[in-house]
Amino acid sequence: MNNYNRLHHTPEEFHVVSRSEQKVRTRQRILEAAGRGFRKGGFGGVGVDGLAKEAGLTSGAFYVHFDSKAHAFRESVAQGMAELKGGVQYYQAEHGRAWWPEFVRFYLRAKRTCDLSESCTLQTMPPEVARADEASRASFEVALRDVAQAIIDGPASPGAPRELGAACAALSSLVGAVTLARAVGSEAFADQIAAGAEQALLGAAAGHKGPGKAR
């Protein structure tokens, strides 16, 4: 498992779907396409036509589900944050007491080296949200609190934050390290940045497993 953005997606079953179910699926296609577009190009880097094309639809079909690009942006950010929360909970369920070191290493590997379209919403979207409307900022705040709460509600784990502020600080460290590592031209320096973040977040728990490349 190298990308929690895809954790909850299963192959569609071959059966006749109702009109309402088809509408839900189409809306989800648009949201997923919007998420990829906004993460890669930012809010200003893609228009409604581009988002619709990414989803394999017309602009008219887009407006059936969202009344504006800003509406799609707000919903795609919320979905991306829900996927991050789901990723945290996945690692908690799969790794028990070892979940936090495993999650940190995963984030510093896979979320540092994947395409920007598949990156974490926290890496690319906060500056866009900061320039967005009040409704988008309020939605993002709720989602961020949910992710932080999921971290502190998880099993006791070496180095894992145990209160809200510490959880947000840990997320900031992960996001900051990945952002800086993506921005430098030297792969060796990028690895050094990630390794430093791992050491800061895990301390002795970092052990001998450096962040390295995504596997």
N, CA, C and O of each residue as an XYZ file, in Angstrom:
860
protein
N       0.868     -1.192      0.000
C       0.000      0.000      0.000
C       0.897      1.231      0.000
O       1.628      1.464      0.963
N       0.848      2.026     -1.075
C       1.730      3.180     -1.150
C       0.997      4.485     -1.375
O       1.630      5.523     -1.571
N      -0.336      4.451     -1.349
C      -1.065      5.693     -1.557
C      -2.432      5.609     -0.906
O      -3.331      4.947     -1.426
N      -2.597      6.287      0.248
C      -3.871      6.176      0.949
C      -5.014      6.841      0.206
O      -6.181      6.624      0.534
N      -4.677      7.675     -0.823
C      -5.756      8.289     -1.611
C      -6.621      7.230     -2.279
O      -7.774      7.493     -2.620
N      -6.074      6.039     -2.467
C      -6.806      4.993     -3.172
C      -7.260      3.868     -2.251
O      -7.742      2.840     -2.725
N      -7.116      4.047     -0.960
C      -7.431      2.972     -0.026
C      -8.868      2.520     -0.096
O      -9.146      1.323     -0.020
N      -9.781      3.450     -0.239
C     -11.189      3.133     -0.085
C     -11.911      2.871     -1.403
O     -13.136      2.754     -1.430
N     -11.152      2.778     -2.499
C     -11.786      2.590     -3.786
C     -11.725      1.122     -4.185
O     -10.643      0.535     -4.202
N     -12.849      0.526     -4.502
C     -12.910     -0.865     -4.914
C     -13.471     -0.940     -6.319
O     -14.196     -0.038     -6.737
N     -13.152     -2.005     -7.071
C     -13.681     -2.113     -8.441
C     -15.197     -2.095     -8.444
O     -15.838     -2.662     -7.559
N     -15.769     -1.435     -9.452
C     -17.221     -1.369     -9.536
C     -17.772     -2.740     -9.882
O     -17.195     -3.457    -10.700
N     -18.876     -3.104     -9.271
C     -19.531     -4.360     -9.582
C     -20.295     -4.198    -10.896
O     -20.753     -3.112    -11.251
N     -20.411     -5.318    -11.596
C     -21.114     -5.288    -12.872
C     -22.606     -5.510    -12.620
O     -23.079     -6.647    -12.593
N     -23.335     -4.419    -12.440
C     -24.769     -4.518    -12.265
C     -25.419     -3.223    -12.731
O     -24.778     -2.174    -12.797
N     -26.668     -3.318    -13.044
C     -27.401     -2.138    -13.490
C     -27.608     -1.211    -12.308
O     -28.066     -1.640    -11.249
N     -27.272      0.063    -12.484
C     -27.384      1.004    -11.379
C     -28.566      1.935    -11.620
O     -28.959      2.195    -12.757
N     -29.108      2.418    -10.538
C     -30.228      3.345    -10.640
C     -29.725      4.715    -11.062
O     -28.527      4.990    -10.993
N     -30.631      5.568    -11.496
C     -30.257      6.919    -11.897
C     -29.624      7.686    -10.732
O     -28.660      8.428    -10.923
N     -30.166      7.504     -9.532
C     -29.619      8.226     -8.376
C     -28.217      7.725     -8.031
O     -27.345      8.508     -7.655
N     -28.010      6.416     -8.163
C     -26.675      5.867     -7.886
C     -25.682      6.334     -8.936
O     -24.533      6.636     -8.613
N     -26.110      6.395    -10.185
C     -25.238      6.879    -11.251
C     -24.846      8.334    -11.005
O     -23.710      8.731    -11.264
N     -25.792      9.122    -10.504
C     -25.504     10.521    -10.204
C     -24.449     10.636     -9.109
O     -23.555     11.479     -9.184
N     -24.559      9.777     -8.084
C     -23.571      9.779     -7.002
C     -22.193      9.412     -7.540
O     -21.193     10.024     -7.164
N     -22.140      8.420     -8.412
C     -20.858      7.984     -8.977
C     -20.235      9.074     -9.850
O     -19.025      9.300     -9.814
N     -21.071      9.735    -10.625
C     -20.563     10.809    -11.482
C     -20.009     11.945    -10.639
O     -18.958     12.502    -10.957
N     -20.701     12.288     -9.579
C     -20.231     13.343     -8.693
C     -18.879     12.957     -8.081
O     -17.985     13.794     -7.952
N     -18.744     11.689     -7.709
C     -17.487     11.224     -7.132
C     -16.358     11.293     -8.153
O     -15.233     11.654     -7.808
N     -16.649     10.949     -9.414
C     -15.646     11.067    -10.476
C     -15.161     12.499    -10.607
O     -13.966     12.747    -10.765
N     -16.092     13.438    -10.541
C     -15.716     14.851    -10.654
C     -14.857     15.266     -9.462
O     -13.861     15.969     -9.625
N     -15.243     14.831     -8.273
C     -14.478     15.185     -7.080
C     -13.054     14.638     -7.153
O     -12.098     15.339     -6.824
N     -12.917     13.396     -7.581
C     -11.587     12.805     -7.687
C     -10.748     13.527     -8.728
O      -9.561     13.777     -8.515
N     -11.370     13.860     -9.855
C     -10.664     14.608    -10.895
C     -10.288     16.002    -10.409
O      -9.188     16.484    -10.679
N     -11.205     16.649     -9.689
C     -10.931     17.984     -9.153
C      -9.782     17.935     -8.155
O      -8.918     18.812     -8.151
N      -9.774     16.912     -7.311
C      -8.690     16.771     -6.352
C      -7.344     16.665     -7.050
O      -6.381     17.327     -6.662
N      -7.280     15.831     -8.081
C      -6.017     15.689     -8.826
C      -5.621     17.013     -9.473
O      -4.461     17.423     -9.419
N      -6.594     17.669    -10.081
C      -6.296     18.930    -10.761
C      -5.849     20.020     -9.817
O      -4.882     20.727    -10.103
N      -6.530     20.172     -8.700
C      -6.179     21.225     -7.745
C      -4.845     20.935     -7.048
O      -4.064     21.853     -6.796
N      -4.585     19.665     -6.739
C      -3.310     19.342     -6.097
C      -2.140     19.605     -7.034
O      -1.074     20.036     -6.593
N      -2.331     19.351     -8.311
C      -1.224     19.522     -9.257
C      -1.069     20.967     -9.713
O       0.053     21.463     -9.820
N      -2.181     21.650     -9.984
C      -2.076     22.981    -10.570
C      -2.547     24.120     -9.704
O      -2.423     25.282    -10.090
N      -3.098     23.807     -8.515
C      -3.636     24.860     -7.665
C      -4.991     25.321     -8.173
O      -5.422     24.941     -9.261
N      -5.656     26.139     -7.378
C      -6.997     26.603     -7.746
C      -6.979     27.389     -9.055
O      -7.869     27.238     -9.891
N      -5.963     28.225     -9.224
C      -5.891     29.056    -10.421
C      -5.328     28.348    -11.635
O      -5.376     28.880    -12.744
N      -4.792     27.151    -11.435
C      -4.117     26.447    -12.529
C      -5.012     25.567    -13.371
O      -4.551     24.979    -14.350
N      -6.281     25.461    -13.015
C      -7.197     24.622    -13.779
C      -8.591     25.239    -13.721
O      -9.019     25.732    -12.678
N      -9.285     25.205    -14.840
C     -10.634     25.761    -14.900
C     -11.678     24.661    -14.929
O     -11.349     23.475    -14.893
N     -12.918     25.059    -14.993
C     -14.018     24.094    -15.026
C     -13.881     23.165    -16.231
O     -14.108     21.962    -16.110
N     -13.513     23.710    -17.391
C     -13.355     22.871    -18.584
C     -12.300     21.786    -18.349
O     -12.486     20.635    -18.744
N     -11.196     22.163    -17.703
C     -10.130     21.204    -17.422
C     -10.552     20.146    -16.421
O     -10.219     18.970    -16.567
N     -11.290     20.571    -15.402
C     -11.771     19.619    -14.399
C     -12.750     18.629    -15.024
O     -12.698     17.430    -14.751
N     -13.640     19.147    -15.865
C     -14.612     18.275    -16.526
C     -13.912     17.296    -17.456
O     -14.264     16.117    -17.497
N     -12.922     17.776    -18.203
C     -12.183     16.909    -19.117
C     -11.454     15.816    -18.349
O     -11.443     14.662    -18.779
N     -10.853     16.160    -17.231
C     -10.150     15.179    -16.392
C     -11.096     14.082    -15.927
O     -10.698     12.926    -15.784
N     -12.348     14.451    -15.693
C     -13.357     13.481    -15.239
C     -14.025     12.765    -16.408
O     -14.841     11.867    -16.199
N     -13.684     13.154    -17.641
C     -14.289     12.539    -18.809
C     -15.715     12.995    -19.057
O     -16.539     12.245    -19.581
N     -15.999     14.248    -18.672
C     -17.353     14.784    -18.793
C     -17.326     16.131    -19.503
O     -16.258     16.672    -19.790
N     -18.498     16.661    -19.780
C     -18.615     18.000    -20.340
C     -18.717     19.022    -19.214
O     -19.011     18.674    -18.071
N     -18.476     20.272    -19.545
C     -18.634     21.333    -18.547
C     -20.067     21.413    -18.062
O     -20.315     21.705    -16.892
N     -21.014     21.155    -18.956
C     -22.420     21.160    -18.562
C     -22.708     20.122    -17.502
O     -23.466     20.376    -16.566
N     -22.094     18.930    -17.646
C     -22.278     17.871    -16.644
C     -21.676     18.290    -15.303
O     -22.210     17.960    -14.245
N     -20.563     19.018    -15.357
C     -19.940     19.510    -14.126
C     -20.932     20.368    -13.344
O     -21.089     20.208    -12.134
N     -21.595     21.277    -14.050
C     -22.493     22.213    -13.368
C     -23.783     21.561    -12.869
O     -24.523     22.166    -12.094
N     -24.051     20.351    -13.304
C     -25.178     19.614    -12.727
C     -24.894     19.274    -11.265
O     -25.809     19.189    -10.447
N     -23.616     19.083    -10.951
C     -23.228     18.620     -9.615
C     -22.635     19.721     -8.737
O     -22.746     19.658     -7.512
N     -22.011     20.723     -9.343
C     -21.374     21.797     -8.584
C     -21.724     23.136     -9.223
O     -21.659     23.281    -10.444
N     -22.089     24.099     -8.410
C     -22.517     25.376     -8.985
C     -21.351     26.298     -9.343
O     -21.553     27.335     -9.975
N     -20.123     25.922     -8.939
C     -18.957     26.735     -9.265
C     -17.688     25.924     -9.041
O     -17.714     24.867     -8.410
N     -16.579     26.435     -9.567
C     -15.283     25.811     -9.313
C     -14.954     25.877     -7.825
O     -14.372     24.941     -7.276
N     -15.326     26.982     -7.169
C     -15.062     27.133     -5.739
C     -15.786     26.053     -4.932
O     -15.248     25.543     -3.949
N     -17.001     25.707     -5.348
C     -17.759     24.654     -4.682
C     -17.030     23.315     -4.806
O     -16.892     22.584     -3.825
N     -16.568     22.999     -6.013
C     -15.832     21.761     -6.232
C     -14.529     21.757     -5.447
O     -14.117     20.724     -4.920
N     -13.883     22.914     -5.373
C     -12.639     23.023     -4.605
C     -12.886     22.698     -3.139
O     -12.162     21.898     -2.547
N     -13.888     23.305     -2.562
C     -14.202     23.086     -1.150
C     -14.488     21.608     -0.867
O     -14.015     21.051      0.124
N     -15.263     20.991     -1.746
C     -15.617     19.592     -1.545
C     -14.419     18.662     -1.769
O     -14.271     17.663     -1.066
N     -13.574     18.985     -2.734
C     -12.417     18.127     -2.999
C     -11.396     18.217     -1.873
O     -10.747     17.223     -1.547
N     -11.246     19.391     -1.278
C     -10.351     19.524     -0.125
C     -10.881     18.685      1.043
O     -10.121     17.980      1.706
N     -12.177     18.768      1.282
C     -12.781     17.977      2.364
C     -12.574     16.487      2.123
O     -12.285     15.735      3.054
N     -12.723     16.063      0.870
C     -12.521     14.648      0.566
C     -11.063     14.248      0.770
O     -10.780     13.182      1.317
N     -10.136     15.103      0.331
C      -8.725     14.811      0.512
C      -8.345     14.686      1.978
O      -7.539     13.829      2.342
N      -8.917     15.529      2.816
C      -8.643     15.445      4.251
C      -9.262     14.181      4.854
O      -8.686     13.569      5.754
N     -10.438     13.796      4.351
C     -11.053     12.556      4.817
C     -10.191     11.350      4.434
O     -10.112     10.379      5.186
N      -9.546     11.412      3.265
C      -8.656     10.339      2.848
C      -7.421     10.275      3.746
O      -6.948      9.188      4.077
N      -6.899     11.441      4.142
C      -5.772     11.469      5.072
C      -6.172     10.845      6.405
O      -5.425     10.040      6.960
N      -7.327     11.206      6.914
C      -7.820     10.611      8.158
C      -7.963      9.099      8.011
O      -7.601      8.340      8.909
N      -8.495      8.674      6.870
C      -8.625      7.247      6.619
C      -7.276      6.551      6.577
O      -7.145      5.416      7.035
N      -6.262      7.232      6.022
C      -4.923      6.669      5.994
C      -4.350      6.491      7.394
O      -3.734      5.468      7.691
N      -4.552      7.482      8.252
C      -4.116      7.382      9.650
C      -4.788      6.183     10.311
O      -4.126      5.386     10.975
N      -6.075      6.059     10.133
C      -6.821      4.969     10.766
C      -6.436      3.608     10.185
O      -6.449      2.603     10.895
N      -6.097      3.575      8.913
C      -5.617      2.338      8.297
C      -4.331      1.870      8.984
O      -4.206      0.700      9.345
N      -3.385      2.781      9.159
C      -2.126      2.403      9.800
C      -2.340      1.995     11.257
O      -1.663      1.095     11.752
N      -3.253      2.634     11.930
C      -3.562      2.247     13.309
C      -4.108      0.827     13.368
O      -3.727      0.042     14.237
N      -5.005      0.501     12.435
C      -5.608     -0.833     12.425
C      -4.616     -1.899     11.989
O      -4.636     -3.013     12.511
N      -3.745     -1.570     11.034
C      -2.824     -2.556     10.485
C      -1.595     -2.804     11.354
O      -1.074     -3.919     11.387
N      -1.128     -1.772     12.058
C       0.164     -1.869     12.741
C       0.096     -1.752     14.257
O       1.118     -1.900     14.928
N      -1.076     -1.493     14.807
C      -1.215     -1.452     16.261
C      -0.254     -0.465     16.900
O      -0.196      0.699     16.503
N       0.492     -0.925     17.881
C       1.380     -0.035     18.627
C       2.501      0.567     17.761
O       3.076      1.593     18.122
N       2.804     -0.055     16.648
C       3.874      0.451     15.767
C       3.340      1.410     14.706
O       4.079      1.793     13.799
N       2.068      1.806     14.802
C       1.442      2.534     13.697
C       2.090      3.870     13.402
O       2.243      4.213     12.230
N       2.480      4.644     14.407
C       2.989      5.990     14.146
C       4.324      5.974     13.399
O       4.442      6.667     12.389
N       5.346      5.212     13.848
C       6.566      5.155     13.038
C       6.320      4.674     11.618
O       6.936      5.173     10.676
N       5.416      3.699     11.457
C       5.121      3.204     10.110
C       4.468      4.295      9.255
O       4.793      4.444      8.077
N       3.557      5.046      9.850
C       2.889      6.113      9.105
C       3.872      7.218      8.728
O       3.863      7.699      7.595
N       4.714      7.618      9.669
C       5.697      8.669      9.401
C       6.610      8.257      8.254
O       6.871      9.048      7.347
N       7.098      7.014      8.295
C       7.997      6.552      7.230
C       7.280      6.491      5.887
O       7.841      6.866      4.857
N       6.039      6.015      5.903
C       5.251      5.985      4.670
C       5.101      7.397      4.096
O       5.316      7.613      2.903
N       4.738      8.338      4.935
C       4.481      9.699      4.472
C       5.755     10.315      3.886
O       5.710     10.966      2.842
N       6.875     10.110      4.555
C       8.134     10.695      4.106
C       8.702      9.988      2.879
O       9.599     10.518      2.223
N       8.196      8.811      2.565
C       8.599      8.113      1.345
C       7.582      8.358      0.237
O       7.829      9.121     -0.697
N       6.445      7.703      0.356
C       5.463      7.695     -0.742
C       4.899      9.076     -1.033
O       4.757      9.449     -2.197
N       4.577      9.836     -0.005
C       3.958     11.138     -0.230
C       4.983     12.203     -0.628
O       4.618     13.332     -0.956
N       6.253     11.840     -0.595
C       7.306     12.748     -1.060
C       7.641     12.496     -2.525
O       8.098     13.407     -3.215
N       7.425     11.293     -3.006
C       7.905     10.929     -4.331
C       6.795     10.676     -5.344
O       7.075     10.532     -6.534
N       5.548     10.619     -4.901
C       4.452     10.398     -5.851
C       4.226     11.655     -6.694
O       4.734     12.731     -6.376
N       3.467     11.503     -7.758
C       3.094     12.653     -8.565
C       2.275     13.628     -7.716
O       1.532     13.209     -6.828
N       2.410     14.914     -7.986
C       1.676     15.917     -7.217
C       0.166     15.690     -7.246
O      -0.532     16.016     -6.287
N      -0.333     15.133     -8.345
C      -1.766     14.892     -8.430
C      -2.238     13.868     -7.418
O      -3.419     13.831     -7.073
N      -1.309     13.023     -6.932
C      -1.639     12.008     -5.939
C      -1.058     12.350     -4.568
O      -1.043     11.510     -3.669
N      -0.590     13.560     -4.417
C       0.033     13.952     -3.148
C      -1.024     14.186     -2.075
O      -2.225     14.118     -2.337
N      -0.556     14.461     -0.869
C      -1.462     14.718      0.247
C      -2.068     16.118      0.114
O      -1.383     17.075     -0.248
N      -3.342     16.214      0.409
C      -4.029     17.508      0.371
C      -3.332     18.532      1.263
O      -3.299     19.719      0.937
N      -2.780     18.082      2.377
C      -2.103     19.011      3.292
C      -0.830     19.605      2.698
O      -0.365     20.647      3.161
N      -0.259     18.961      1.681
C       0.964     19.487      1.079
C       0.689     20.649      0.126
O       1.497     21.572      0.021
N      -0.427     20.606     -0.554
C      -0.663     21.562     -1.638
C      -1.820     22.531     -1.413
O      -1.827     23.626     -1.973
N      -2.789     22.139     -0.602
C      -4.023     22.908     -0.550
C      -4.107     24.026      0.500
O      -4.823     24.999      0.261
N      -3.417     23.944      1.647
C      -3.580     25.011      2.651
C      -3.343     26.430      2.129
O      -4.129     27.317      2.462
N      -2.287     26.700      1.317
C      -2.153     28.074      0.804
C      -3.336     28.494     -0.055
O      -3.729     29.661     -0.053
N      -3.907     27.532     -0.796
C      -5.079     27.834     -1.610
C      -6.295     28.107     -0.724
O      -7.077     29.019     -0.991
N      -6.443     27.310      0.327
C      -7.563     27.497      1.256
C      -7.462     28.853      1.943
O      -8.471     29.522      2.163
N      -6.235     29.256      2.281
C      -6.040     30.533      2.966
C      -6.509     31.709      2.128
O      -6.861     32.758      2.667
N      -6.517     31.537      0.804
C      -6.977     32.596     -0.101
C      -8.434     32.421     -0.512
O      -8.986     33.240     -1.247
N      -9.051     31.338     -0.028
C     -10.424     31.023     -0.433
C     -11.435     31.725      0.470
O     -11.069     32.543      1.315
N     -12.714     31.391      0.277
C     -13.773     32.036      1.045
C     -13.866     31.475      2.463
O     -13.222     30.480      2.794
N     -14.660     32.118      3.278
C     -14.783     31.733      4.681
C     -15.321     30.316      4.832
O     -14.903     29.582      5.728
N     -16.246     29.930      3.959
C     -16.810     28.577      4.044
C     -15.741     27.520      3.809
O     -15.746     26.481      4.468
N     -14.834     27.769      2.887
C     -13.753     26.815      2.608
C     -12.809     26.709      3.795
O     -12.376     25.613      4.151
N     -12.488     27.851      4.413
C     -11.586     27.827      5.565
C     -12.238     27.122      6.754
O     -11.578     26.373      7.473
N     -13.522     27.362      6.958
C     -14.224     26.706      8.068
C     -14.281     25.199      7.846
O     -14.093     24.429      8.787
N     -14.540     24.771      6.610
C     -14.587     23.344      6.290
C     -13.226     22.700      6.493
O     -13.125     21.589      7.014
N     -12.175     23.409      6.074
C     -10.821     22.878      6.248
C     -10.473     22.752      7.731
O      -9.859     21.766      8.139
N     -10.855     23.727      8.531
C     -10.550     23.663      9.967
C     -11.186     22.443     10.617
O     -10.547     21.744     11.404
N     -12.440     22.194     10.285
C     -13.124     21.015     10.837
C     -12.391     19.744     10.425
O     -12.176     18.851     11.245
N     -12.009     19.665      9.159
C     -11.338     18.470      8.652
C      -9.968     18.285      9.298
O      -9.592     17.160      9.627
N      -9.216     19.373      9.487
C      -7.905     19.286     10.114
C      -8.031     18.823     11.560
O      -7.249     17.991     12.022
N      -9.002     19.355     12.262
C      -9.229     18.908     13.638
C      -9.568     17.420     13.679
O      -9.139     16.703     14.583
N     -10.336     16.966     12.700
C     -10.698     15.544     12.648
C      -9.464     14.660     12.456
O      -9.336     13.618     13.099
N      -8.563     15.077     11.575
C      -7.341     14.309     11.344
C      -6.487     14.283     12.610
O      -6.003     13.227     13.016
N      -6.305     15.447     13.230
C      -5.506     15.516     14.457
C      -6.127     14.661     15.560
O      -5.415     13.987     16.304
N      -7.449     14.691     15.661
C      -8.124     13.888     16.682
C      -7.940     12.399     16.416
O      -7.777     11.615     17.352
N      -7.966     12.009     15.152
C      -7.745     10.599     14.820
C      -6.350     10.157     15.248
O      -6.163      9.024     15.693
N      -5.373     11.048     15.114
C      -4.007     10.724     15.536
C      -3.950     10.489     17.038
O      -3.397      9.486     17.488
N      -4.515     11.401     17.815
C      -4.393     11.273     19.274
C      -5.318     10.198     19.835
O      -5.113      9.733     20.956
N      -6.328      9.801     19.075
C      -7.225      8.736     19.528
C      -6.677      7.348     19.221
O      -7.244      6.349     19.664
N      -5.593      7.274     18.474
C      -5.049      5.982     18.070
C      -4.328      5.270     19.198
O      -4.158      5.830     20.282
N      -3.902      4.033     18.950
C      -3.167      3.277     19.969
C      -1.896      4.007     20.392
O      -1.285      4.713     19.590
N      -1.504      3.838     21.644
C      -0.224      4.381     22.103
C       0.872      3.831     21.199
O       0.929      2.629     20.939
N       1.747      4.722     20.720
C       2.766      4.328     19.755
C       3.996      5.198     19.959
O       3.857      6.382     20.266
N       5.204      4.647     19.800
C       6.421      5.424     20.029
C       6.449      6.736     19.253
O       6.394      6.745     18.023
N       6.535      7.838     19.984
C       6.630      9.150     19.369
C       5.314      9.769     18.950
O       5.292     10.921     18.516
N       4.210      9.037     19.068
C       2.922      9.559     18.590
C       2.425     10.696     19.468
O       2.505     10.596     20.692
N       1.916     11.770     18.886
C       1.366     12.891     19.665
C       0.169     12.434     20.484
O      -0.565     11.529     20.087
N      -0.019     13.081     21.645
C      -1.128     12.697     22.510
C      -2.061     13.858     22.813
O      -2.976     13.716     23.624
N      -1.847     15.001     22.178
C      -2.798     16.105     22.316
C      -2.853     16.881     21.011
O      -1.972     16.766     20.160
N      -3.925     17.684     20.872
C      -4.267     18.278     19.589
C      -3.156     19.142     19.005
O      -2.817     19.019     17.828
N      -2.588     20.022     19.840
C      -1.539     20.903     19.338
C      -0.332     20.126     18.855
O       0.254     20.460     17.825
N       0.046     19.088     19.592
C       1.194     18.268     19.205
C       0.916     17.515     17.906
O       1.808     17.347     17.076
N      -0.319     17.068     17.738
C      -0.681     16.365     16.502
C      -0.568     17.305     15.307
O      -0.048     16.916     14.262
N      -1.048     18.535     15.450
C      -0.938     19.522     14.367
C       0.524     19.863     14.087
O       0.905     20.055     12.933
N       1.346     19.940     15.136
C       2.770     20.223     14.948
C       3.452     19.080     14.196
O       4.305     19.315     13.340
N       3.074     17.851     14.518
C       3.652     16.696     13.828
C       3.248     16.692     12.350
O       4.076     16.440     11.474
N       1.978     16.972     12.084
C       1.533     17.063     10.695
C       2.278     18.171      9.956
O       2.653     18.009      8.794
N       2.491     19.297     10.637
C       3.229     20.404     10.026
C       4.654     19.986      9.678
O       5.177     20.362      8.629
N       5.275     19.213     10.553
C       6.641     18.743     10.306
C       6.687     17.813      9.101
O       7.577     17.925      8.258
N       5.733     16.904      9.020
C       5.682     15.989      7.885
C       5.475     16.749      6.576
O       6.184     16.534      5.593
N       4.492     17.635      6.589
C       4.169     18.399      5.383
C       5.327     19.303      4.992
O       5.679     19.384      3.815
N       5.919     19.980      5.959
C       7.027     20.880      5.672
C       8.228     20.154      5.098
O       8.853     20.631      4.151
N       8.552     19.000      5.667
C       9.697     18.232      5.180
C       9.464     17.761      3.752
O      10.355     17.852      2.908
N       8.263     17.257      3.485
C       7.954     16.774      2.143
C       7.961     17.935      1.141
O       8.450     17.786      0.021
N       7.423     19.079      1.540
C       7.387     20.244      0.654
C       8.795     20.718      0.311
O       9.096     20.994     -0.850
N       9.655     20.813      1.322
C      11.035     21.231      1.071
C      11.775     20.206      0.224
O      12.504     20.575     -0.697
N      11.595     18.928      0.524
C      12.295     17.877     -0.214
C      11.870     17.852     -1.679
O      12.690     17.596     -2.560
N      10.593     18.117     -1.941
C      10.120     18.167     -3.322
C      10.725     19.345     -4.084
O      10.887     19.289     -5.303
N      11.055     20.408     -3.357
C      11.471     21.654     -4.003
C      12.956     21.697     -4.352
O      13.368     22.524     -5.165
N      13.769     20.823     -3.756
C      15.207     20.882     -4.025
C      15.556     19.996     -5.209
O      14.843     19.043     -5.522
N      16.663     20.325     -5.862
C      17.063     19.554     -7.037
C      17.890     18.336     -6.710
O      17.956     17.399     -7.505
N      18.523     18.332     -5.551
C      19.410     17.235     -5.174
C      18.635     16.137     -4.461
O      18.010     16.383     -3.430
N      18.676     14.931     -5.006
C      17.998     13.806     -4.359
C      18.622     13.487     -3.005
O      17.928     13.117     -2.058
N      19.948     13.635     -2.930
C      20.629     13.361     -1.664
C      20.181     14.353     -0.590
O      19.973     13.974      0.563
N      20.034     15.622     -0.972
C      19.586     16.633     -0.013
C      18.135     16.375      0.394
O      17.771     16.546      1.557
N      17.309     15.962     -0.575
C      15.917     15.635     -0.273
C      15.839     14.495      0.736
O      15.039     14.534      1.671
N      16.680     13.478      0.536
C      16.722     12.364      1.496
C      17.160     12.851      2.877
O      16.651     12.386      3.896
N      18.102     13.784      2.902
C      18.601     14.320      4.170
C      17.496     15.080      4.906
O      17.361     14.961      6.123
N      16.718     15.850      4.171
C      15.603     16.580      4.770
C      14.595     15.609      5.383
O      14.150     15.794      6.515
N      14.242     14.571      4.618
C      13.274     13.586      5.105
C      13.812     12.830      6.312
O      13.082     12.578      7.271
N      15.097     12.468      6.259
C      15.700     11.745      7.385
C      15.721     12.614      8.640
O      15.493     12.116      9.743
N      15.989     13.898      8.480
C      15.981     14.798      9.628
C      14.602     14.914     10.240
O      14.465     14.954     11.462
N      13.571     14.970      9.398
C      12.204     15.029      9.905
C      11.837     13.748     10.635
O      11.195     13.789     11.685
N      12.243     12.606     10.082
C      11.962     11.322     10.747
C      12.618     11.277     12.123
O      11.998     10.857     13.101
N      13.871     11.710     12.191
C      14.577     11.703     13.471
C      13.895     12.634     14.468
O      13.749     12.286     15.640
N      13.478     13.808     14.014
C      12.825     14.767     14.906
C      11.486     14.248     15.421
O      11.121     14.488     16.571
N      10.757     13.537     14.566
C       9.430     13.058     14.943
C       9.470     11.762     15.747
O       8.611     11.524     16.596
N      10.474     10.923     15.474
C      10.487      9.598     16.097
C      11.608      9.411     17.111
O      11.529      8.520     17.958
N      12.651     10.235     17.041
C      13.750     10.098     17.982
C      14.370      8.713     17.903
O      14.718      8.247     16.818
N      14.509      8.059     19.036
C      15.123      6.735     19.087
C      14.342      5.720     18.275
O      14.911      4.740     17.793
N      13.034      5.944     18.116
C      12.194      5.003     17.357
C      12.534      5.012     15.878
O      12.138      4.106     15.145
N      13.279      6.050     15.423
C      13.623      6.129     14.013
C      14.509      4.954     13.598
O      14.460      4.498     12.456
N      15.323      4.469     14.548
C      16.133      3.298     14.303
C      17.025      3.450     13.092
O      17.615      4.504     12.857
N      17.110      2.378     12.332
C      17.998      2.361     11.159
C      17.229      2.494      9.861
O      17.821      2.389      8.787
N      15.922      2.722      9.927
C      15.111      2.784      8.710
C      15.022      4.215      8.223
O      14.109      4.940      8.617
N      15.944      4.640      7.379
C      15.882      5.986      6.816
C      14.747      6.095      5.826
O      14.257      5.082      5.326
N      14.322      7.315      5.535
C      13.174      7.494      4.656
C      13.390      7.057      3.224
O      12.490      6.478      2.617
N      14.574      7.324      2.664
C      14.892      6.827      1.345
C      13.829      7.043      0.299
O      13.024      7.967      0.407
N      13.819      6.188     -0.728
C      12.858      6.286     -1.816
C      11.616      5.471     -1.490
O      11.658      4.545     -0.680
N      10.517      5.828     -2.129
C       9.289      5.056     -1.980
C       9.485      3.680     -2.583
O      10.113      3.528     -3.631
N       8.933      2.666     -1.896
C       9.081      1.308     -2.390
C       7.794      0.822     -3.004
O       7.727     -0.312     -3.479
